[in-house]
Amino acid sequence: MLTLIWRQTRYNIVGYLRSPRTVFFSFIFPLGLLSLFCSTFAKAGTTTKVNGQVVDAQAFFTGGLIAYAVVVSTFTGVVVLIVTAREGGWLKRFRGTPMPPTSFHAAQILYRLVTSVVLAVLMLGFAAVTFGLHLRVLGVLAVLCFTIIGVFCFVAVGLALSSWLTTPDMANAVGSFSIVILAFISGVFLPTDLLPSWLVTLASYFPLEPLARSMQLALAVPHGSGFALKPMVVLGCWGIAGLLVARRTFSWQPLGR
């Protein structure tokens, strides 16, 4: 099984690198967003609040946009890829191979993990060099740790949701618009103290809010490790639930016909 997982992961990475459009939207687009937000709003000395704690604007936007980029490349990417491949008849070819669903799912997680960690490192380095974001070793390690847990969570949720979407158009709509809406209410683009309290409470039940908040605080706090147990537990529970649902509902066969 490990050999199958490794080969499928390698196949996914090679295919990813051979698609210039995918690489552009996965790497250049998040860096462009980070540059736009930091250039516009993150003036020297500008601060905001996350969970009542004052944080630099650079840390706020860098942490939030890393979380957003991870979710787009995992949740949105998985939903669109799986539904398109399944409804196009590509996935059913795997049924004649030794590839079980568990290996396929694990390869998706590992492949997204590699690309997301590289993206997080690039965005941290870009923010430090271009906008003077102060990076602590423990803070960077915490962000990478949250990135790993976030990848597991959102790939699993994407795999589970893909079993209920029957057309590529539906997958594109759900995968894109749901994340944009969640990003606005989860403190990615706007501080949550600007939002109604009921909307902030609603966002806290979804996994993007704890992921973004944890990364922002990990980059902002001047002391401590930056690690927080509660967000890890929340993301882990979402991920485990997603994998259990995906394992029971995953189908190689097209659902729309």
Stockholm file with secondary structure:
# STOCKHOLM 1.0

chainA/1-257         MLTLIWRQTRYNIVGYLRSPRTVFFSFIFPLGLLSLFCSTFAKAGTTTKVNGQVVDAQAFFTGGLIAYAVVVSTFTGVVVLIVTAREGGWLKRFRGTPMPPTSFHAAQILYRLVTSVVLAVLMLGFAAVTFGLHLRVLGVLAVLCFTIIGVFCFVAVGLALSSWLTTPDMANAVGSFSIVILAFISGVFLPTDLLPSWLVTLASYFPLEPLARSMQLALAVPHGSGFALKPMVVLGCWGIAGLLVARRTFSWQPLGR
#=GR chainA/1-257 SS CHHHHHHHHHHHHHHHHTCHHHHIIIIIHHHHHHHHHHHHHCCTTCEEEETTEEEEHHHHHHHHHHHHHHHIIIIIHHHHHHHHHHHTTSGGGGGGSSCCHHHHHHHHHHHHHHHHHHHHHHHHHHHHHHHCCCCCHHHHHHHHHHHHHHHHHHHHHHHHHHTTCCSHHHHHHHHHHHHHHHHHHTTSSSCGGGSCHHHHHHHTTSTHHHHHHHHHHHHHCSSSCCCCHHHHHHHHHHHHHHHHHHHHHCCSSCSCC
#=GC SS_cons         CHHHHHHHHHHHHHHHHTCHHHHIIIIIHHHHHHHHHHHHHCCTTCEEEETTEEEEHHHHHHHHHHHHHHHIIIIIHHHHHHHHHHHTTSGGGGGGSSCCHHHHHHHHHHHHHHHHHHHHHHHHHHHHHHHCCCCCHHHHHHHHHHHHHHHHHHHHHHHHHHTTCCSHHHHHHHHHHHHHHHHHHTTSSSCGGGSCHHHHHHHTTSTHHHHHHHHHHHHHCSSSCCCCHHHHHHHHHHHHHHHHHHHHHCCSSCSCC
//
